Amino acid sequence: MTAYIIRRLLYAIPILIGVNLITFVLFFVVNSPDDMARMQLGDKRVTETAIESWKQAHGYAKPLLYNPEAAGIGRLTETIFFEKSIRLFIFDFGSSDTGRDIGHDIAQRMWPSLAIAVPVLLVGLAFNISYALLIVFFRATYIDFASVVLLVAMMSVSGLFYIIGGQFLLSKLFHLVPISGYDTGLQAWKFLILPVIIGVISGIGAGTRWYRTLFLEEISRDYVRTARAKGLSESRVLFGHVLKNALIPILTGVVVVLPLLFMGSLISESFFGIPGLGSYTIDAINSQDFAIVRAMVFLGAVLYIVGLILTDLSYTFVDPRVRLA
Amino acid sequence: MPLIPVVLWTDALVYLLILLILLIVGFALYTVRHEHLRAPWLRVFRSRVGMATSVLLGFYVVVGVLDTVHFRLKLDQPATDVSTPIRYAPEVLSLLDVITSGLRERQEKSYSAPFAAHLFVKEAIEQPDGTLLRDYPRLVHGGAHLDDPARQRGLDIAWRALWGVLQGLLISVMSLSGLIWMMARARGESVGSTRAAILAGRGPLPWRYAFAMLAILIVLILVAAELSAKYHIMGTDKVGEDVFYQTLKSIRTGLLIGTLTTLVMLPAALLLGIMAGYFRGWIDDVIQYIYTTLNSIPGVLLIAAAILLLEVYMSNNADQFASLVERADLRLLFLCLILGVTSWTGLCRLLRGESLKLREVEYVQAATALGVGHVTVITRHILPNVMHLVLITLVLDFSGLVLAEAVLSYVNIGVDPSMHSWGNMINGARLELARDPVVWWSLTAAFVFMFVLVLAANLFADVVRDAFDPRLRTAL
């Protein structure tokens, strides 16, 4: 098991190098360090010396990918790409182009993101699974049919409409909660409740339908027929056997997204003005702060890979038939 | 020539797509003789939902295609002057623009509510006696034929709607009888018995659902046409443009994002996916590395970076683009490409898995043992057997991509702001909702048209998946 994890982690290194290379190339194809310096210095008439000193100060003075002046391995290491990338691997994000400490920013902005993402995940999971069980219990009736129609209709509504509609109804019409904003500590709950509700509602359509399919697939298995033949009641079959077995794909599906919860949601955070990592990223994109974007891409890629490894591990925990080699 | 055709980049791809579809239809006609190829399509159209939604989707596609045929009209010139070269208007129009030219040209000054006869905002109006009065001025076009809108408007709308319904019913009865007559001819039966069979729902295909949907659409189109001749049926936006026209124009953008995205990346996904599964070994490793790397970059960030790149490029090379339309078009194409880059990995992985399985199947082993080359094995044995995965992915991804366009446009990394799209309409509606009283109609129009398209696509995708997925087929 340990050997497996170590091997998977080693596999991650070339992937992360590739990710860094892609973001790096994308950003510098059109946006040279000189352009960045000009944009950050913010003046039309910037002198050459000012640009040079900005590049020196922020570490953009070297060649991009290949340094012909250096000798040996230095041709690859004495470049912007190497120097900016290598520090990411020990999670030293450095400072942003405006001089703020990215690691500190991320550690601080992580919590509001989690404060939305975790309740959305848990409440959504609980609601979707119960609703799906209810539908399966009443399968092939009008309740089933009407629910499926409702779910497909809910899936077909853009997430933007849920946000806009929710803000309009709850905040503007009924004045129940503030439209957007954030507060520190426990006072934050009234700012969080609306994004959480909307997050859960917008996930119902796809989520419940997926769980319903899982349950229906499970319910046509042989062991279910055996359980019924033993004389178990339908609810015992559903909760004792079907739910338990269907939890395997559900759990592994959840594990994959767990690490990515840290990244927050780009859309709802910027809609509700919550200072999480999602809005951090959007702000960085809009101000073309390459250091932050690179850090966030790297973080996202790491978390994605961690998610994949965790999924494989979780299989061995919930399903004794799976052995990792 | 009174006009000069203009082919934008996305237009060219749409034409390619249409050609492809025609080829598929031709192939389908060929497959009619092959039971195993015909069966899944029969299953799609045997379902009532499949019949009804394909008519609805067909309507969207027709609007989209009409909006794709672009051209520039000839400018009026004095007939006496023959020597000067013919000049064309700089404005690029589409067939849809010509059909809805009434909507396009009837501009108001600013916001007006649906069916309104007055502007939504107060203005200083000069009275006949010279004094100024702050009131809601009459619209230039909407309800301009009425003398006393407050009294006549309701009745006028009702009459026009009724007249539209009557026209619609007449046309639907005529076109449906034409269709039934053609079907009767094709089947070699009498018209009466064909009609009776269809109305009663007998026969292999539930034609009556398709016909009902067609009739509903025709009636709705004629009512809308009748009403929008005199009113702005979905109001006007900030600069007085008709919202109904905007949402019709947005159909092309939505359809393009939904289809071209998968289409542009299809060759890469097919090639790499099948190669990885078929050859295995180091080729598999390299291809897996490529798609895992692309997959681990957060999609929105990749799109944002790419769009930023394009914006910088465009502002540095502004002279390369002849017109705003061309610029917006190129951005749309680029967006499709980059969305494709983020979404092709799923299909690639599916294809790899399927090819891994297929290369061990007996007929492939037999072909290899007989000395058939790799290329032939792949094109004759592997490719036809993974096509159902491609089709399922294509229809399943469609609705998600249409929805993604709206979200991306909201974060300003979607289509060009000058382009008509539902995302841009929603984006604009954010400020409108903050007004008091609320300007709700842009948002509603975008919502309705988008919802209908995505719902139909979702339902159709389900039917297609059920029909083509061999795993599900056994369960049914």
Interface residues (C-beta under 8 A of the other chain):
Chain A: P14 I15 L16 G18 V19 I22 T23 L26 F27 V29 V30 N31 D35 V152 A153 M155 S156 V157 S158 G159 L160 F161 I164 F168 K172 S220 M263 L266 I267 S270 T281 I282 I285 N286 Q288 V293 M296 V297 G300 A301 Y304 I305
Chain B: Y289 T292 T293 L294 N295 S296 I297 P298 V300 L301 L302 A304 A305 A306 L308 L309 V312 Y313 N316 S399 L403 A406 V407 Y410 V411 N412 I413 W422 I426 A429 R430 L433 L443 F447 M450 F451 V454 L455 N458 L459 D462 A475
